[in-house]
Amino acid sequence: MCKQCGYMVCIECLNEFAQMTPEKRKKLKRACTHQNSFCLSEFIPWNILTKLRLDCIDYLSKLRIDYSIRFHHSSRNENLSIFIKSLKMKRLYEIRDVQKTWSAIDCDYDSNIEFYCNGRLPVFNEWHSENAKCFFQRVWAASCPVLVKRVHRNLSKTLWHPNAFKGHMLDHRDTPALWDCETLTPIPTNETILTQFWDGFEHLDVRLRDPEHGGRMRILKLKDWPTKKDFASVFPTR
């Protein structure tokens, strides 16, 4: 993580990033231009912290050490406590203002809109009319769940089929890296290996195996693909 701007990058990408000149960095979109400002950063799951806390309490209890936390009175602690309480109350009021249930009155009695779960879930049978669009935006802006029926009729399943990605990758001679998720090691790739990777989504017998671990099927992750551009610019239809 960059200590100046907060830019996040994995260790593998950082090694490649460090070899770039400042001019090349500036050409990259959403990239950090600071040099020698990166440091290691960890995101620890909350349940792990909770378990660590309980283990520490258990260990201190065995040693008969008082682990209770005492806060000494100070104006700073008092001001901080008042700030936290005001912030909590503000959030509670904001939550109360959000509409939780909906009815036919909210959508001008549109016959194509139903309401499930006692009015908590608006269901759209069509989405082309202006009234449906306006009501959808209203529900979406309130961060409430919404269901739209028969959207799949306007979607092309072939866009997300493994063969579609495989064809695009081979046509553009793009050979991104594959990583073994169990051993956390990179796997050298070529057209043959990438073809097996994509075909393995539907055919288990062609999946890549690890000869060093009894021929087990590898659990693979495709890393940094597309290699040269953003996914949205390479696959706008997706």
For each residue, the residues with C-beta under 8 A, 3 or more apart:
1: 6 7 8 9 38 39 40 41
2: 5 6 7 32 34 37 38
3: 37 38 39
4: 32 34 37
5: 2 32 34
6: 1 2
7: 1 2 31 32 34
8: 1 41
9: 1 13 14 17 32 38
10: 13 14
11: 14 15
12: 15 16 186 223
13: 9 10 16 17 224
14: 9 10 11 17 18 38
15: 11 12 18 19
16: 12 13 19 20
17: 9 13 14 20 25 31 32
18: 14 15
19: 15 16
20: 16 17 24 25
21: 24 25
22: 25 26 33 35
23: 26 27
24: 20 21 27 28
25: 17 20 21 22 28 31 32 33
26: 22 23 31 33
27: 23 24
28: 24 25 31
29: 230
30:
31: 7 17 25 26 28
32: 2 4 5 7 9 17 25 37
33: 22 25 26
34: 2 4 5 7 37
35: 22
36:
37: 2 3 4 32 34
38: 1 2 3 9 14
39: 1 3
40: 1
41: 1 8
42:
43:
44: 48 49
45: 48 49
46: 49 50
47: 50 51
48: 44 45 51 52
49: 44 45 46 52 53
50: 46 47 53 54
51: 47 48 54 55
52: 48 49 55 56
53: 49 50 56 57
54: 50 51 57 58
55: 51 52 58 59
56: 52 53 59 60 67
57: 53 54 60 61 67
58: 54 55 61 62
59: 55 56 62 63
60: 56 57 63 65 66 67
61: 57 58 64 65 67
62: 58 59
63: 59 60
64: 61
65: 60 61
66: 60
67: 56 57 60 61
68:
69:
70:
71: 77
72: 77
73: 77 78
74: 77 78
75: 78 79
76: 79 80
77: 71 72 73 74 80 81
78: 73 74 75 81 82
79: 75 76 82 83
80: 76 77 83 84
81: 77 78 84 85
82: 78 79 85 86
83: 79 80 86 87
84: 80 81 87 88
85: 81 82 88 89
86: 82 83 89 90
87: 83 84 90 91
88: 84 85 91 92
89: 85 86 92 93
90: 86 87 93 94
91: 87 88 94 95
92: 88 89 95 96
93: 89 90 96 97
94: 90 91 97 98
95: 91 92 98
96: 92 93
97: 93 94
98: 94 95 142 143 144
99: 102 142 144
100: 120 144
101: 118 119 120
102: 99 106 107 115 119 120 122 139 144
103: 106 115 119
104: 107 109 110 113 115
105: 108 109
106: 102 103 135 138
107: 102 104 110 113 122 131 132 135
108: 105 131
109: 104 105
110: 104 107 113 129 131 132 135
111:
112: 124 125 126 129 132
113: 104 107 110 122 123 124 125 132 135
114: 122 123 125
115: 102 103 104 119 120 121 122 123
116: 120 121 123 147
117: 120 121
118: 101
119: 101 102 103 115
120: 100 101 102 115 116 117 144 145
121: 115 116 117 145 146 147
122: 102 107 113 114 115 135 139 144 146 147
123: 113 114 115 116 146 147 148 149
124: 112 113 127 132 136 146 147 148 149
125: 112 113 114 149 150
126: 112 129 132
127: 124 132 133 136 148 151
128: 132
129: 110 112 126 132 133
130: 133 134
131: 107 108 110 134 135
132: 107 110 112 113 124 126 127 128 129 135 136
133: 127 129 130 136 137
134: 130 131 137 138
135: 106 107 110 113 122 131 132 138 139
136: 124 127 132 133 139 140 146 148
137: 133 134 140 141
138: 106 134 135 141 142
139: 102 122 135 136 142 144 146
140: 136 137 143 144 146
141: 137 138
142: 98 99 138 139
143: 98 140
144: 98 99 100 102 120 122 139 140
145: 120 121
146: 121 122 123 124 136 139 140
147: 116 121 122 123 124
148: 123 124 127 136 151
149: 123 124 125
150: 125 153
151: 127 148 154 155
152: 155
153: 150
154: 151
155: 151 152 159
156: 159
157: 160 161
158: 161 163 164
159: 155 156 164 237 238
160: 157 164 238
161: 157 158 164 165
162: 165 166 198 199 201 202
163: 158 166 167 198
164: 158 159 160 161 167 168
165: 161 162 168 169 198
166: 162 163 169 170 194 195 198 199
167: 163 164 170 171
168: 164 165 171 172 235
169: 165 166 172 174 175 176 194 198 225
170: 166 167 173 191 194 195
171: 167 168
172: 168 169
173: 170
174: 169 225 226 227 228
175: 169 189 190 191 194 227
176: 169 189 194 222 223 224 225 226 227
177: 186 187 189 222 223 224
178: 186 187 189 193 194 197 208 220 221 222 223
179: 184 185 186 187 220 221 223
180: 183 184 185 186 187 210 218 219 220
181: 184 219 220 221
182: 218 219
183: 180 210 213
184: 179 180 181
185: 179 180
186: 12 177 178 179 180 223
187: 177 178 179 180 193 208 218 220
188: 193
189: 175 176 177 178 193 194
190: 175 193 194
191: 170 175 194 195
192: 195 196
193: 178 187 188 189 190 196 197 208
194: 166 169 170 175 176 178 189 190 191 197 198
195: 166 170 191 192 198 199
196: 192 193 199 200 206 207 208
197: 178 193 194 200 208 220 222
198: 162 163 165 166 169 194 195 201
199: 162 166 195 196 202 203 206
200: 196 197 203 204 206 207 208
201: 162 198
202: 162 199
203: 199 200 206 207
204: 200 207 217
205:
206: 196 199 200 203
207: 196 200 203 204 217 218
208: 178 187 193 196 197 200 217 218 220
209: 215 216 217 218
210: 180 183 213 214 215 216 217 218
211: 215
212:
213: 183 210 216
214: 210
215: 209 210 211
216: 209 210 213
217: 204 207 208 209 210
218: 180 182 187 207 208 209 210
219: 180 181 182
220: 178 179 180 181 187 197 208
221: 178 179 181
222: 176 177 178 197 225
223: 12 176 177 178 179 186
224: 13 176 177 227
225: 169 174 176 222
226: 174 176 229 230 231 234
227: 174 175 176 224
228: 174
229: 226 233 234
230: 29 226 233 234
231: 226 234 235 238
232: 235 236
233: 229 230 236
234: 226 229 230 231
235: 168 231 232 238
236: 232 233
237: 159
238: 159 160 231 235
